[in-house]
């Protein structure tokens, strides 16, 4: 199986231009490609995971990754998928976040001479001469065509600032600069980035002529991946200070049944044949697949030792009576208010405290976990869907726990 064929078999490719040329470059290790990362926080999160794994796969096949951090575009903010204007960050915040990104990325890809590069688009965007830029680059863009892009259409009703309107041109300019400076001939991005990416490909070909060689590929899951990186309590970070290795492991251990095989294919480096052999697993076998997924991804981010510790801790959580024999509470319709149950009500309903006030104290004192994750915010709520399938393990202290499921 060629590299390109494996990417397709794993469900990683959605839309692309110049398929035959892309195959030729990727399969023969001739692609110099970039993926962009907006430095909106000081840590990457699970939503970035697929892009990092893709970079690693292609580097292993001899291709050269460029991790482009948006020190320049981050000062504007990508309007794609948003209904409001991003919070403006200072130059110092952006630069700090970029440094944090490189440290985390080094677990996935190898930086160095002739290897992966980290490039900051602040190097060419922050000091642009606006008039020269508009004359040189803006002339190649049609406003009418830009307004048909999905990322702009969904913002038109609520208001699209002229600041954000520049984002597509600046991202396109990124590709041109990378092409000219580093021979970057390919760009990857999420399906919500398609219009911006096409703008970059077209800019290179219009400005440098028909012989300019630039291509785009979008990832199937990136928009899903952004959602995947969120829980009801916030993002699942790669930084162990923000999301512990155990919490990270538990996040993947508790992934929805319908997503297990998809995540194994897209995010792990297990042979595709081994993953295909798991198709059709149910019950305890499906739980085994979840453990494999959780272990593989935790080891990738935090190392084998931390992955082993997390797995042992997770198993110990269920060892007191085993998962099948664990005391269970079945949530009734009356336990929910307006379709949700708060953490205090959950602890009390499961019989782990004698009253809501006692449950409140337990939560505030940090003595309550749900599926191994400490819950200290008394405003945390859950919906019926959160308890589908195997439900959730609610624990108070070290010895009191219940598996909570739907009646």
MOBEL-V224932 format. One record per backbone hydrogen bond with DSSP energy under -1.0 kcal/mol. NH is the residue of the N-H (numbers start at 1). CO is the residue of the C=O. Records with the same first field share a line. If there is no record, write none. Layout:
NH: CO + CO
//
This chain:
6: 2
7: 3
8: 4
9: 5
10: 6
11: 8
12: 7
14: 218
17: 216
22: 18
23: 19
24: 20
25: 21
26: 22
27: 23
28: 24
29: 26
30: 25
33: 64
34: 186
35: 66
37: 68
40: 38
46: 236
48: 45
49: 46
52: 48
53: 49
54: 50
55: 51
56: 52
57: 53
58: 54
59: 55
60: 56
62: 59
63: 58
64: 31
66: 33
67: 117
68: 35
69: 119
70: 37
71: 69
74: 70
75: 72
76: 73
77: 73
82: 79
94: 90
95: 91
96: 92
97: 93
98: 94
99: 95
100: 96
101: 97
102: 98
103: 99
104: 100
105: 101
106: 102
107: 104
108: 105
109: 105
112: 116
115: 112
116: 110
117: 65
119: 67
121: 69
123: 120
125: 121
126: 122
128: 125
133: 129
134: 130
135: 131
136: 132
137: 133
138: 133
140: 137
141: 138
146: 142
147: 143
148: 145
149: 146
152: 149
153: 149
154: 150
155: 152
156: 152
159: 155
165: 161
167: 164
170: 166
171: 167
172: 168
173: 169
174: 170
175: 171
176: 172
177: 173
178: 174
179: 175
180: 176
181: 177
182: 178
183: 179
184: 178
185: 32
186: 32
187: 215
188: 34
189: 217
193: 190
197: 193
198: 194
199: 195
200: 196
201: 197
202: 198
203: 199
204: 200
205: 201
206: 202
207: 203
208: 204
212: 209
215: 185
217: 187
218: 15
219: 189
220: 12
225: 221
226: 222
227: 223
228: 224
229: 225
230: 227
231: 234
234: 231
236: 229
238: 44
242: 239
243: 239
248: 244
249: 245
250: 246
251: 247
252: 248
253: 249
254: 250
255: 252
259: 256
263: 259
264: 260
265: 261
266: 262
267: 263
268: 264
275: 271
276: 272
277: 273
278: 275
279: 276
281: 278
285: 282
287: 283
288: 284
289: 285
290: 286
291: 287
292: 288
293: 289
294: 290
295: 291
296: 292
297: 293
298: 294
299: 295
300: 296
301: 297
302: 298
303: 299
307: 303
308: 304
309: 305
310: 306
311: 307
312: 308
313: 309
314: 310
315: 311
316: 312
317: 313
321: 319
329: 403
331: 405
335: 332
336: 333
337: 340
340: 337
341: 382
343: 380
346: 342
347: 343
348: 344
349: 345
350: 346
351: 348
352: 347
359: 355
360: 356
361: 357
362: 358
363: 359
364: 360
365: 361
366: 363
367: 362
369: 395
370: 373
371: 393
373: 370
375: 368
380: 377
382: 341
387: 384
388: 385
391: 388
392: 404
394: 402
395: 369
396: 400
397: 367
400: 396
402: 394
403: 327
404: 392
405: 329
407: 331
//
